Amino acid sequence: MSDPAPAAADADRQTAETVDDEPAVPDIDLPSDAFDAVLDALGDLDPNDRLRFEGFAVGRDPDAEDIEDAAAYVLEPGGDDPRTGLSERDLHAALEERAPQVTDWYAFERVVGEFGPRRAFLRWIEDADGATVATRYAALAEGIERAWGQLRVIATVTDRGERRYEVRHVDDAGVTREELAAHDDPLDAREIVKLDEKGRYRPLKTAPTLRRGWVFPELSPRDAYELVETVYPATVANWHREREGELDVNHWRETMARQSGIYGVIRTWDRGEGHEHVNWVAEACCDDSQCLKRREWEYDDGTDLDVDGGDGVFPCREPCSVVVSAARKWTRLESEQPRTYEFELTPSEKEQLEAIVDAVADGRIDEIREADTKEGANRYRARFLRAKLFDEEGNLGGVPTDPTDPDDPTDPDDGE
């Protein structure tokens, strides 16, 4: 349980004012559904057991003959003498005074339900395992904001203690709801995540390319969880496993050993010559700029990669399908024998080629203005370099890729 909160004598602090630095807890009504849930829970308890809330507990009075007894209930305020012989009306009045604690119990025990990833995630949003009900309800009245990848989740509470969640893109934080396309069905996110801002297919759902312009303004706890899982599949489940110490990590070698068919070729890349090639793969695919997950897999169980795993809130437990597909291509390309080519480049041309590779690798091509010819990756500068250095067959410096047989395909995957 969290730290005890003041009981009945402090009920007057559930106003818009603060007393002795207590947080300003909003007025909360006790819904009949929450009270009925308390009665149902008490009906399942033995007379000597207690249903515990933050700062107090209730139970059946062991002196009552049965649950239908007019004085069947007991309330045990923290630090005070227990109140026994309570009627159902008395119990309701006592719980009405403690509506924030009761509705908080009801929200997670009955509305959210069973322990697991969904409950852990929704409690994490409002720090329910670390902050008191008073602190959280005061914060929920203003809106508690959390980031999950490129999602901005804002949790609020109604005057009945019900949780509501707004979800939008983090970059739309300052945009009014009226300017965004509103949705109420979490499954609508399946279309939102399909394409990026330029209409290109997103093969990696955790890539930082989620498009903007939408909002889910008022979701229930279950719908909020379903939306997050639709945008970022399995991320909450793996985050929860990690928190519970149960994340099963499959490292590079064991993952590639399972590959078969056209992907089985990846196994030939490991020739007992170290793992530098896997460092290259991780740097290319798993950087924070390319994927929002935090890489937990390494070369093998005893060999860490030299590349940082990133800072994402949710973990990556094994090389994903995008990594495997790219590794298949690189396995074939890296199997080629190196050759020596001779080109004549000015120092500026060498630096320009480096700038072009960097700009493409970092996805900055669209940021370079057409008139900014100071940039090496500027389109006009690249076209000038091509006009100057490429021959009619597209060979850099007029040097064929395969001078012995120009018709020999150079791509090992050609024709597949």
NUPA-937309 format. One record per residue (C-alpha): x, y, z; residue in three letters; chain. Coordinates in steps of 0.02 Angstrom, whole numbers, padded with zeros to 5 digits. Example, Ala and Ser with C-alpha at 12.3 -4.5 7.8 and 13.67 -1.06 7.14 Angstrom:
BEGIN
+--------+--------+--------+-----+---+
|   east |  north |     up |   r | c |
+--------+--------+--------+-----+---+
|  00615 | -00225 |  00390 | ala | A |
|  00684 | -00053 |  00357 | ser | A |
+--------+--------+--------+-----+---+
END
This chain:
BEGIN
+--------+--------+--------+-----+---+
|   east |  north |     up |   r | c |
+--------+--------+--------+-----+---+
|  00000 |  00000 |  00000 | met | A |
|  00051 |  00181 | -00020 | ser | A |
|  00082 |  00295 |  00129 | asp | A |
| -00074 |  00320 |  00236 | pro | A |
| -00183 |  00471 |  00196 | ala | A |
| -00284 |  00572 |  00322 | pro | A |
| -00453 |  00493 |  00358 | ala | A |
| -00625 |  00563 |  00397 | ala | A |
| -00566 |  00713 |  00497 | ala | A |
| -00473 |  00775 |  00344 | asp | A |
| -00616 |  00756 |  00222 | ala | A |
| -00632 |  00945 |  00208 | asp | A |
| -00467 |  00952 |  00114 | arg | A |
| -00558 |  00881 | -00038 | gln | A |
| -00586 |  01059 | -00099 | thr | A |
| -00495 |  01173 | -00218 | ala | A |
| -00390 |  01241 | -00072 | glu | A |
| -00234 |  01169 |  00009 | thr | A |
| -00212 |  01147 |  00195 | val | A |
| -00040 |  01135 |  00274 | asp | A |
|  00040 |  01105 |  00104 | asp | A |
| -00078 |  00960 |  00064 | glu | A |
| -00115 |  00947 | -00123 | pro | A |
| -00278 |  01023 | -00184 | ala | A |
| -00384 |  00866 | -00206 | val | A |
| -00536 |  00891 | -00319 | pro | A |
| -00711 |  00854 | -00255 | asp | A |
| -00752 |  00673 | -00292 | ile | A |
| -00923 |  00592 | -00282 | asp | A |
| -00939 |  00409 | -00237 | leu | A |
| -01023 |  00320 | -00384 | pro | A |
| -01148 |  00183 | -00344 | ser | A |
| -01046 |  00062 | -00449 | asp | A |
| -00895 |  00089 | -00337 | ala | A |
| -00996 |  00067 | -00178 | phe | A |
| -01080 | -00089 | -00246 | asp | A |
| -00909 | -00158 | -00289 | ala | A |
| -00854 | -00131 | -00109 | val | A |
| -01007 | -00224 | -00046 | leu | A |
| -00975 | -00367 | -00166 | asp | A |
| -00793 | -00378 | -00111 | ala | A |
| -00844 | -00378 |  00073 | leu | A |
| -00968 | -00516 |  00038 | gly | A |
| -00824 | -00626 | -00021 | asp | A |
| -00718 | -00594 |  00134 | leu | A |
| -00711 | -00692 |  00295 | asp | A |
| -00775 | -00591 |  00445 | pro | A |
| -00599 | -00563 |  00512 | asn | A |
| -00525 | -00507 |  00345 | asp | A |
| -00520 | -00326 |  00287 | arg | A |
| -00536 | -00237 |  00122 | leu | A |
| -00392 | -00113 |  00126 | arg | A |
| -00386 |  00059 |  00050 | phe | A |
| -00254 |  00193 |  00069 | glu | A |
| -00260 |  00247 |  00252 | gly | A |
| -00405 |  00139 |  00311 | phe | A |
| -00490 | -00029 |  00296 | ala | A |
| -00668 | -00094 |  00300 | val | A |
| -00738 | -00265 |  00337 | gly | A |
| -00883 | -00364 |  00403 | arg | A |
| -00915 | -00348 |  00588 | asp | A |
| -00871 | -00517 |  00664 | pro | A |
| -01011 | -00491 |  00792 | asp | A |
| -01141 | -00478 |  00654 | ala | A |
| -01240 | -00637 |  00626 | glu | A |
| -01235 | -00627 |  00436 | asp | A |
| -01205 | -00506 |  00293 | ile | A |
| -01388 | -00453 |  00297 | glu | A |
| -01370 | -00393 |  00477 | asp | A |
| -01418 | -00209 |  00496 | ala | A |
| -01252 | -00176 |  00586 | ala | A |
| -01141 | -00288 |  00482 | ala | A |
| -00989 | -00177 |  00446 | tyr | A |
| -00833 | -00109 |  00530 | val | A |
| -00717 |  00033 |  00479 | leu | A |
| -00538 |  00044 |  00540 | glu | A |
| -00467 |  00218 |  00510 | pro | A |
| -00279 |  00229 |  00516 | gly | A |
| -00224 |  00277 |  00691 | gly | A |
| -00403 |  00289 |  00759 | asp | A |
| -00515 |  00170 |  00855 | asp | A |
| -00616 |  00057 |  00740 | pro | A |
| -00798 |  00100 |  00708 | arg | A |
| -00904 | -00056 |  00726 | thr | A |
| -01085 | -00098 |  00703 | gly | A |
| -01103 |  00008 |  00546 | leu | A |
| -01258 | -00008 |  00441 | ser | A |
| -01247 | -00003 |  00252 | glu | A |
| -01303 |  00179 |  00259 | arg | A |
| -01167 |  00217 |  00387 | asp | A |
| -01037 |  00129 |  00281 | leu | A |
| -01090 |  00227 |  00127 | his | A |
| -01074 |  00392 |  00223 | ala | A |
| -00901 |  00344 |  00285 | ala | A |
| -00843 |  00295 |  00110 | leu | A |
| -00919 |  00452 |  00035 | glu | A |
| -00801 |  00550 |  00147 | glu | A |
| -00658 |  00447 |  00077 | arg | A |
| -00716 |  00445 | -00104 | ala | A |
| -00543 |  00476 | -00182 | pro | A |
| -00469 |  00321 | -00098 | gln | A |
| -00622 |  00214 | -00139 | val | A |
| -00633 |  00270 | -00321 | thr | A |
| -00446 |  00243 | -00341 | asp | A |
| -00467 |  00064 | -00279 | trp | A |
| -00617 |  00040 | -00393 | tyr | A |
| -00527 |  00112 | -00546 | ala | A |
| -00385 | -00013 | -00538 | phe | A |
| -00464 | -00164 | -00452 | glu | A |
| -00627 | -00168 | -00548 | arg | A |
| -00617 | -00059 | -00704 | val | A |
| -00438 | -00102 | -00756 | val | A |
| -00441 | -00272 | -00674 | gly | A |
| -00313 | -00409 | -00666 | glu | A |
| -00130 | -00384 | -00629 | phe | A |
| -00024 | -00379 | -00785 | gly | A |
|  00048 | -00262 | -00917 | pro | A |
| -00109 | -00156 | -00939 | arg | A |
| -00131 | -00123 | -00754 | arg | A |
|  00055 | -00091 | -00726 | ala | A |
|  00060 |  00031 | -00872 | phe | A |
| -00093 |  00131 | -00818 | leu | A |
| -00028 |  00140 | -00639 | arg | A |
|  00143 |  00196 | -00704 | trp | A |
|  00064 |  00341 | -00797 | ile | A |
|  00008 |  00420 | -00633 | glu | A |
|  00143 |  00345 | -00520 | asp | A |
|  00012 |  00247 | -00425 | ala | A |
|  00143 |  00139 | -00341 | asp | A |
|  00240 |  00287 | -00272 | gly | A |
|  00125 |  00435 | -00243 | ala | A |
| -00023 |  00451 | -00125 | thr | A |
| -00202 |  00461 | -00186 | val | A |
| -00212 |  00643 | -00133 | ala | A |
| -00055 |  00687 | -00231 | thr | A |
| -00112 |  00593 | -00385 | arg | A |
| -00291 |  00658 | -00386 | tyr | A |
| -00228 |  00836 | -00371 | ala | A |
| -00111 |  00804 | -00519 | ala | A |
| -00245 |  00713 | -00618 | leu | A |
| -00360 |  00863 | -00599 | ala | A |
| -00232 |  00962 | -00698 | glu | A |
| -00181 |  00817 | -00811 | gly | A |
| -00033 |  00699 | -00790 | ile | A |
|  00073 |  00689 | -00947 | glu | A |
|  00182 |  00543 | -00998 | arg | A |
|  00278 |  00505 | -01158 | ala | A |
|  00280 |  00332 | -01236 | trp | A |
|  00387 |  00339 | -01391 | gly | A |
|  00308 |  00475 | -01496 | gln | A |
|  00144 |  00465 | -01402 | leu | A |
|  00091 |  00599 | -01279 | arg | A |
| -00028 |  00524 | -01151 | val | A |
| -00123 |  00639 | -01032 | ile | A |
| -00220 |  00558 | -00890 | ala | A |
| -00360 |  00652 | -00801 | thr | A |
| -00495 |  00610 | -00673 | val | A |
| -00681 |  00650 | -00676 | thr | A |
| -00783 |  00705 | -00525 | asp | A |
| -00830 |  00521 | -00505 | arg | A |
| -00650 |  00462 | -00497 | gly | A |
| -00654 |  00390 | -00673 | glu | A |
| -00494 |  00396 | -00775 | arg | A |
| -00492 |  00474 | -00947 | arg | A |
| -00345 |  00480 | -01067 | tyr | A |
| -00301 |  00594 | -01212 | glu | A |
| -00172 |  00527 | -01334 | val | A |
| -00089 |  00624 | -01475 | arg | A |
|  00081 |  00644 | -01558 | his | A |
|  00211 |  00725 | -01446 | val | A |
|  00246 |  00856 | -01579 | asp | A |
|  00063 |  00909 | -01574 | asp | A |
|  00073 |  00958 | -01390 | ala | A |
|  00031 |  01140 | -01423 | gly | A |
| -00103 |  01109 | -01554 | val | A |
| -00286 |  01132 | -01508 | thr | A |
| -00401 |  00982 | -01521 | arg | A |
| -00503 |  01072 | -01654 | glu | A |
| -00352 |  01075 | -01769 | glu | A |
| -00327 |  00886 | -01757 | leu | A |
| -00424 |  00741 | -01829 | ala | A |
| -00518 |  00667 | -01681 | ala | A |
| -00544 |  00480 | -01657 | his | A |
| -00631 |  00377 | -01524 | asp | A |
| -00597 |  00199 | -01583 | asp | A |
| -00421 |  00141 | -01536 | pro | A |
| -00418 |  00028 | -01688 | leu | A |
| -00417 |  00184 | -01798 | asp | A |
| -00232 |  00191 | -01754 | ala | A |
| -00201 |  00047 | -01874 | arg | A |
| -00220 |  00169 | -02018 | glu | A |
| -00123 |  00308 | -01931 | ile | A |
|  00032 |  00200 | -01905 | val | A |
|  00033 |  00127 | -02080 | lys | A |
|  00112 |  00275 | -02172 | leu | A |
|  00232 |  00415 | -02124 | asp | A |
|  00209 |  00601 | -02156 | glu | A |
|  00260 |  00578 | -02339 | lys | A |
|  00141 |  00434 | -02369 | gly | A |
|  00278 |  00301 | -02364 | arg | A |
|  00246 |  00131 | -02286 | tyr | A |
|  00319 |  00109 | -02111 | arg | A |
|  00390 | -00067 | -02098 | pro | A |
|  00454 | -00034 | -01921 | leu | A |
|  00316 |  00023 | -01805 | lys | A |
|  00440 |  00086 | -01675 | thr | A |
|  00532 |  00198 | -01799 | ala | A |
|  00522 |  00384 | -01752 | pro | A |
|  00417 |  00419 | -01907 | thr | A |
|  00242 |  00420 | -01832 | leu | A |
|  00140 |  00550 | -01925 | arg | A |
|  00055 |  00696 | -01838 | arg | A |
| -00116 |  00778 | -01850 | gly | A |
| -00232 |  00665 | -01746 | trp | A |
| -00297 |  00650 | -01569 | val | A |
| -00394 |  00524 | -01465 | phe | A |
| -00471 |  00650 | -01345 | pro | A |
| -00560 |  00543 | -01216 | glu | A |
| -00518 |  00360 | -01196 | leu | A |
| -00563 |  00238 | -01059 | ser | A |
| -00420 |  00145 | -00972 | pro | A |
| -00443 | -00010 | -01078 | arg | A |
| -00456 |  00088 | -01241 | asp | A |
| -00302 |  00191 | -01197 | ala | A |
| -00202 |  00032 | -01171 | tyr | A |
| -00268 | -00043 | -01333 | glu | A |
| -00219 |  00114 | -01428 | leu | A |
| -00040 |  00112 | -01361 | val | A |
| -00023 | -00072 | -01404 | glu | A |
| -00090 | -00038 | -01580 | thr | A |
|  00037 |  00100 | -01610 | val | A |
|  00182 |  00008 | -01528 | tyr | A |
|  00142 | -00179 | -01524 | pro | A |
|  00209 | -00281 | -01377 | ala | A |
|  00305 | -00133 | -01305 | thr | A |
|  00203 | -00127 | -01145 | val | A |
|  00213 | -00315 | -01123 | ala | A |
|  00403 | -00316 | -01140 | asn | A |
|  00420 | -00162 | -01029 | trp | A |
|  00317 | -00253 | -00897 | his | A |
|  00420 | -00412 | -00912 | arg | A |
|  00578 | -00309 | -00888 | glu | A |
|  00507 | -00226 | -00732 | arg | A |
|  00463 | -00397 | -00663 | glu | A |
|  00636 | -00465 | -00703 | gly | A |
|  00563 | -00585 | -00831 | glu | A |
|  00621 | -00512 | -00997 | leu | A |
|  00686 | -00654 | -01106 | asp | A |
|  00822 | -00584 | -01217 | val | A |
|  00876 | -00673 | -01376 | asn | A |
|  01047 | -00613 | -01431 | his | A |
|  01114 | -00597 | -01608 | trp | A |
|  01196 | -00768 | -01623 | arg | A |
|  01049 | -00869 | -01557 | glu | A |
|  00925 | -00768 | -01661 | thr | A |
|  01025 | -00790 | -01821 | met | A |
|  01049 | -00975 | -01785 | ala | A |
|  00860 | -00994 | -01798 | arg | A |
|  00851 | -00916 | -01972 | gln | A |
|  00807 | -01032 | -02115 | ser | A |
|  00763 | -01024 | -02300 | gly | A |
|  00825 | -00866 | -02386 | ile | A |
|  00876 | -00794 | -02217 | tyr | A |
|  00984 | -00941 | -02171 | gly | A |
|  01128 | -00859 | -02265 | val | A |
|  01151 | -00739 | -02118 | ile | A |
|  01230 | -00880 | -02018 | arg | A |
|  01377 | -00878 | -02138 | thr | A |
|  01420 | -00701 | -02082 | trp | A |
|  01484 | -00766 | -01915 | asp | A |
|  01651 | -00845 | -01958 | arg | A |
|  01736 | -00834 | -01789 | gly | A |
|  01816 | -00668 | -01837 | glu | A |
|  01741 | -00560 | -01701 | gly | A |
|  01579 | -00462 | -01697 | his | A |
|  01624 | -00297 | -01780 | glu | A |
|  01496 | -00330 | -01915 | his | A |
|  01358 | -00340 | -01783 | val | A |
|  01416 | -00173 | -01714 | asn | A |
|  01389 | -00102 | -01889 | trp | A |
|  01214 | -00177 | -01896 | val | A |
|  01167 | -00107 | -01726 | ala | A |
|  01236 |  00064 | -01768 | glu | A |
|  01142 |  00066 | -01933 | ala | A |
|  00973 |  00002 | -01872 | cys | A |
|  00959 |  00019 | -01683 | cys | A |
|  01013 |  00197 | -01648 | asp | A |
|  00884 |  00309 | -01561 | asp | A |
|  00867 |  00405 | -01724 | ser | A |
|  00807 |  00246 | -01811 | gln | A |
|  00710 |  00151 | -01677 | cys | A |
|  00628 |  00205 | -01514 | leu | A |
|  00664 |  00041 | -01425 | lys | A |
|  00810 |  00020 | -01307 | arg | A |
|  00916 | -00124 | -01373 | arg | A |
|  00946 | -00257 | -01240 | glu | A |
|  01014 | -00393 | -01355 | trp | A |
|  01202 | -00410 | -01381 | glu | A |
|  01313 | -00519 | -01489 | tyr | A |
|  01289 | -00665 | -01371 | asp | A |
|  01258 | -00693 | -01186 | asp | A |
|  01440 | -00663 | -01143 | gly | A |
|  01489 | -00532 | -01272 | thr | A |
|  01421 | -00355 | -01270 | asp | A |
|  01419 | -00246 | -01424 | leu | A |
|  01521 | -00086 | -01426 | asp | A |
|  01370 |  00016 | -01484 | val | A |
|  01257 |  00100 | -01356 | asp | A |
|  01085 |  00022 | -01340 | gly | A |
|  00990 |  00187 | -01336 | gly | A |
|  00876 |  00273 | -01211 | asp | A |
|  00701 |  00212 | -01256 | gly | A |
|  00578 |  00178 | -01116 | val | A |
|  00531 |  00008 | -01187 | phe | A |
|  00659 | -00130 | -01219 | pro | A |
|  00704 | -00226 | -01377 | cys | A |
|  00727 | -00409 | -01332 | arg | A |
|  00793 | -00477 | -01497 | glu | A |
|  00844 | -00423 | -01673 | pro | A |
|  00683 | -00376 | -01762 | cys | A |
|  00625 | -00425 | -01937 | ser | A |
|  00694 | -00262 | -02009 | val | A |
|  00866 | -00302 | -01937 | val | A |
|  00858 | -00481 | -02001 | val | A |
|  00806 | -00425 | -02176 | ser | A |
|  00944 | -00294 | -02183 | ala | A |
|  01072 | -00418 | -02114 | ala | A |
|  01029 | -00540 | -02254 | arg | A |
|  01072 | -00407 | -02383 | lys | A |
|  01231 | -00355 | -02293 | trp | A |
|  01286 | -00537 | -02276 | thr | A |
|  01284 | -00553 | -02464 | arg | A |
|  01366 | -00385 | -02495 | leu | A |
|  01503 | -00417 | -02366 | glu | A |
|  01543 | -00584 | -02449 | ser | A |
|  01613 | -00492 | -02600 | glu | A |
|  01800 | -00484 | -02618 | gln | A |
|  01870 | -00307 | -02603 | pro | A |
|  01947 | -00223 | -02756 | arg | A |
|  02054 | -00069 | -02777 | thr | A |
|  01982 |  00073 | -02878 | tyr | A |
|  02073 |  00233 | -02924 | glu | A |
|  01983 |  00399 | -02934 | phe | A |
|  02044 |  00576 | -02940 | glu | A |
|  01948 |  00688 | -02820 | leu | A |
|  01982 |  00862 | -02758 | thr | A |
|  01980 |  00880 | -02568 | pro | A |
|  01811 |  00967 | -02580 | ser | A |
|  01740 |  00826 | -02687 | glu | A |
|  01796 |  00696 | -02559 | lys | A |
|  01713 |  00796 | -02421 | glu | A |
|  01558 |  00815 | -02526 | gln | A |
|  01541 |  00627 | -02550 | leu | A |
|  01558 |  00607 | -02362 | glu | A |
|  01424 |  00740 | -02334 | ala | A |
|  01306 |  00652 | -02455 | ile | A |
|  01325 |  00485 | -02364 | val | A |
|  01299 |  00569 | -02195 | asp | A |
|  01144 |  00663 | -02253 | ala | A |
|  01064 |  00508 | -02327 | val | A |
|  01107 |  00401 | -02175 | ala | A |
|  01036 |  00530 | -02054 | asp | A |
|  00881 |  00566 | -02160 | gly | A |
|  00926 |  00750 | -02181 | arg | A |
|  00909 |  00765 | -02370 | ile | A |
|  00741 |  00852 | -02360 | asp | A |
|  00810 |  00980 | -02236 | glu | A |
|  00941 |  01044 | -02360 | ile | A |
|  00875 |  01195 | -02456 | arg | A |
|  00895 |  01195 | -02644 | glu | A |
|  00979 |  01365 | -02639 | ala | A |
|  01103 |  01315 | -02505 | asp | A |
|  01249 |  01261 | -02613 | thr | A |
|  01364 |  01273 | -02463 | lys | A |
|  01295 |  01104 | -02409 | glu | A |
|  01389 |  00957 | -02486 | gly | A |
|  01227 |  00858 | -02504 | ala | A |
|  01137 |  01000 | -02591 | asn | A |
|  01044 |  00933 | -02742 | arg | A |
|  01124 |  01051 | -02867 | tyr | A |
|  01298 |  01015 | -02799 | arg | A |
|  01264 |  00829 | -02811 | ala | A |
|  01203 |  00848 | -02990 | arg | A |
|  01358 |  00950 | -03033 | phe | A |
|  01469 |  00814 | -02959 | leu | A |
|  01378 |  00682 | -03060 | arg | A |
|  01394 |  00783 | -03221 | ala | A |
|  01579 |  00806 | -03191 | lys | A |
|  01632 |  00633 | -03126 | leu | A |
|  01510 |  00505 | -03196 | phe | A |
|  01519 |  00435 | -03372 | asp | A |
|  01369 |  00393 | -03482 | glu | A |
|  01355 |  00221 | -03401 | glu | A |
|  01348 |  00297 | -03227 | gly | A |
|  01523 |  00244 | -03176 | asn | A |
|  01610 |  00356 | -03050 | leu | A |
|  01769 |  00426 | -03126 | gly | A |
|  01733 |  00325 | -03283 | gly | A |
|  01792 |  00169 | -03190 | val | A |
|  01680 |  00015 | -03214 | pro | A |
|  01632 | -00081 | -03058 | thr | A |
|  01689 | -00242 | -03141 | asp | A |
|  01818 | -00195 | -03273 | pro | A |
|  01838 | -00377 | -03329 | thr | A |
|  01655 | -00405 | -03373 | asp | A |
|  01546 | -00248 | -03375 | pro | A |
|  01390 | -00354 | -03408 | asp | A |
|  01416 | -00460 | -03251 | asp | A |
|  01284 | -00412 | -03121 | pro | A |
|  01365 | -00336 | -02968 | thr | A |
|  01218 | -00357 | -02850 | asp | A |
|  01218 | -00533 | -02774 | pro | A |
|  01030 | -00520 | -02751 | asp | A |
|  00992 | -00478 | -02933 | asp | A |
|  00866 | -00596 | -03007 | gly | A |
|  00801 | -00661 | -02840 | glu | A |
+--------+--------+--------+-----+---+
END
